[in-house]
Amino acid sequence: MEKLKAAIVGLGRIASLLEDDALREKPCTHAGALAANPDCELVAGCDLDDERRRLFAEKWQVPVYADAAEMLDAHKPRILAIATHPDSHYRYCRLAADMGVPAVVCEKPLADSIGEARRIAGLSGLVIITNHERRYSEDYIRAKEILGGGGLGRLLSVRAVLYMGRTKRLLDVFWHDGTHLVDAIMFLAGSTLKHRRHWGAKLTAKVGTAWLEGELRGKAGAIPVVVELGAGRDHLVFEMEFSCERGRLRIGNGVFEVWESAPSPYAEQFFSLKCTGEAFSGPTGYFANMVRDVVACAREPGRLPVSGAADGLRVIEYLNSVKAWR
């Protein structure tokens, strides 16, 4: 079968540069994943920055452009990865639609405003995959199986923690890094997250801790959710805890734990939580799985992606509601 031509607009960290990080699972960039997929051919890249174009051309041995329309016209790719700033996502998604690209991978957040996100989700003639990478990660896929399998009982509440450095505004952290956290919560619970209120530090602050209270709404009813959003830490934390009738599941960066209810060793006629010992190790395949999904969408008209524009829009709707409370 003929390989699908793929191109990238925006040649920064997530597009290519992070592939040089010795500690990250590979592939960990759009270019790395496209180049590694046997069904794809990486044919070109585009960026306004001269140095980024030079680095990309040297690493991947493909032509580079300063103008995206010129690149698309010259190579006519079937897949376009958009790894630019969110304020330009709609422009490039619209360009891809106008120039007949059937499948687009758009970096998160889907857009920088609710209006732009709705415009992207409303585009026709192409499939848009929002790169919420944890939907494609094998540990999160396994966690969803566990929560949906019924062994832990009904989901009752969710707690989540997000720390992303010392000096970023809490709102900026939540808009750019919380996109993954919010989408992961909705993906694992199979429900839509709604914001209710927050307390603690102001979201415009660069210090302190804020708590966001909301609820998941779906077939299981309203499930309370609390997110702790913190600054001033010299470490990164990204994790969630799903509390169920007969146990709990914790997952995040470097975390995968399943706890089940069992007779307590500390008191008669009581139950305690006991770790099952189930863990996750090895590659998660998050970027490789995403590229396999976009390949399938490009080849199969009408196929729904694992992480579509509608999923990206739901996250933006939630983030926008949090922003309105600041």
Secondary structure, 3 states (H helix, E strand, C coil): CCCEEEEEECCCCCCCHHHHCCCCCCCCCHHHHHHHCCCEEEEEEECCCHHHHHHHHHHHCCCEECCHHHHHHHHCCCEEEECCCHHHHHHHHHHHHHCCCCEEEECCCCCCCHHHHHHHHCCCCCEEEECCHHHHCHHHHHHHHHHHHCCCCCEEEEEEEEEECCCCCHHHHHHHCHHHHHHHHHHHHCCEEEEEEEEECCCCCCCCEEEEEEEEEECCEEEEEEEEEECCCCCEEEEEEEEECCEEEEEECCEEEEEEEEECCCCCCCEEEEECCCCCCCCCCHHHHHHHHHHHHHHCCCCCCCCEHHHHHHHHHHHHHHHHCC
